[in-house]
Amino acid sequence: MLSQAIQDYLKAIYKLQGNEPVSTTDLAKELSVSGASVTGMLKRLSSMGLVDYNSYHGAKLTPAGEKVALETIRFHRLLELYLKEKLGYPLDKVHEEACRLEHFISREFVERISEILGDPKFDPHGHPIPSVDGSLVKIDEFPLSEAEPGKAYTITHLEDDNQELLSYLEKIELLPGTKISLLQKDPFYGPFTLEVNRKRQAIGFEVAKRIYVKKN
């Protein structure tokens, strides 16, 4: 059983890495720890075969490290959905609660949750839930800020790093799976006027950047 700290590091590296390794500075900022702490942990993870680490180039997950990261993410996102759908948690509360629980439950418990929920593919924010084998559903999506007026869309996911914003979006019914129409998009980062559930709703550009959609 890997420690909570190791799981958190692997999950953070997975979130931050693209085609390039993750820098010590970025990882320290993501986890709110010192650079020295990050360096020490990366050396440990490297010795365990979970990351490829070079002090000059940063860290990247090995296949073994990616497997652990995806399993942790699966635990987290299934817990979020269970908290929302079965226990009635508001959207802005599920992330922190799932973070507390994800390290202390068994695979058997998680798969029971998955079974109860009908083997879901997405968490309540719209992020894909990794399958048991680590695969993820891909969606052709883009920020609402890049959408064209006069067309209809479906919300696919919400960025989940601002709990206050999530609470607001839930209140105005802008949630994953909701069908919307973009009626107007004012120039110079002006407001976006939407039709949501037969009601008009205006949101700002910064909010629109955090809502992802697909064309209907």
N, C-alpha and C positions, 0 to 999 in steps of 0.2 A: 504494500500500500504506500503510494507516494504521499509526501507531506502536502499540506494545504499550500505552503509557499511554492513548492515546485509546480503544482498544478496551476497556480495563479501566474507564475512566470511563463509557463508554456502557453497558456491561453493568451496572455498579453503579447507574446512574440508572434503567435499566429495572427492576432488581430492587426498587428503593425506591419508585418512583413509583406512585401509585394514581390517584385523581382529582385529587390536588393535586400541585403541583410539589415537587421534592426540595430541602430546605434545604441550605445550605452546610455547616452543622454535622453533619447526618446523613450527608452524603456524605464529609466528612472522617473521621468515625468509621468508616464502612464501609471506606474505603480506607487507614485508618491514616496519614493525611497531615495537614499543617497546613491551617487555614482559608485562609491566604493562597495556598497552592498550589492549592487547589480553586478559589478565585476567579479566579486567573490562567488555569487550564485551562478553566473555564467560559466566560470571555470569548473564549478561542481557539476553543472548540467552537461558540460562537455565531457568530463571524465565518466559520466554515466551513459554517454552515447545518445543523449537526447537533443543536443544542439551542436552545430558546427560553429565554433567561436574563434575569432581572431581579434585581438585587441585593437588593431588598426582598421578593420573592416566591419566589425559588428558580429551579430549572431543570426543564425538561420536554423530552423528546426530540421532535424534529421527525420527520416520516415518514422522512426520509433517515437520521437518527440511529437510529431504531428498527430500520430495515432492517439497519444495521451491527450493532447490539446483538444482534438475533435470529440473525444469521449467526454471530456469535462464540459465542453460546450453543449453536447447533447444532454447531459444531466441538467445543466443550467436552464436550457430553453424549454425542456419538458416540464421542469419544475415551475418556470414562469407561467406556462400555459395552464398547468394544473391549479396553481394559485388563483389565476384569473377566472378560469372556467368553472372550477368545482368549489372553490372556497370564497369566491366573490371579491378578491382583492382588487383595488383600483389599479389601473395601468401603471401609474407612477410609483407604486409600492412593490411590484413583483420582482424587480431586478435586485434590489438590496436583500430581500428575503431569500431569493434563490441563491445569491452569493453566500449567504450564511449556511444554507442547507446542502449545497452541491457536493461538499467535501465529505459528508458524513452519511451518505446513503449508498446502498449496494447496487450492483448492476441489476440484480433480481428486482429490487424495489423500483428502479427506473423503468424497467421493461414492463412492470405491472402498471405503472402510470401510463406508459405509452399505449398499452392494451386498452385501458379504461378510456383514454382519449381518442381511440380509434386510429392509432398509428399516424399521428398528425405530421405534416410536412413543414409547418411554420409555427413560430412562437407568437405570442400576442402582439409583438411589435412588427410582425411580418418577416422576421429573419428566418432563413431556412434552418430546420433542425437536422443536424447530421444523422444519417442512418446508422445502423449498427456497424456497417462496414466503412463508415466515414464519408460516404458520398453525400453531395448537397444538390438540391434542386436549383437550377439556374433559371433566372427570369430576365427577360429583356425589359429593363426598367430604367428610369432616369428621374432626376429631380423635377418636381412640379414647377420649379423656377424656370425650367427649360421648355415647358409645354407650350403648345400653340393655342391661342384663344379660339373659341368657337368649336372646340372638339371635346369629346367625352373620354374620361379616363377611369381607371380603377386604382385606388391606393394599394400599393404592394407592401411597403414597409415604412416605418418611422425611425429616425435616428433616436437612440434611447439614452443619450448622455445628459439630457436635461430633464429632470423629473418634473419641474414646474411646467415646462412646455408640454410634456406628455399629459399632465393633468388637464391642461387647457384644451389640447386636441381631443381628449376623450369627452370633455364637456361640450364641445361644439360638433361632436360626432364625426371627426376626421380620423377614422381608424382603418387599419388594413382590411381590405375587402369592400370598402365603401365605394360606390360609384359616384363620380362627380362630373360636373361640366365646368370648364373654365370659360366664363362669360367675358371677362375683360382682364387685360394685363396692362396696367398703366406704365408709361415709360419712366426712365430714370429711377429704377428700383421702387416704383410706386406700388400701391396695393394690388392684390389679385382678387377679383370678384368671382366667387364660385357659386354653383348651385349644388346644394347638398341636401338630399332628402326633401326636395321641393322647397327649400329655403335658400335665400341668398346669404352668403357669408364672405366677409372680406378678411384677408390675412396679409401680412407684410411679406416682403421679399425674403427676409431672413428665416421666417417660418416656412415659406414655400421651398427653400433650399433643403430643409430637413424632412420633407415629405416626398417619398418616391412613388412613382406611378407607372402604369403601363397603358397603352392605348386599348380602348374597347374594340 
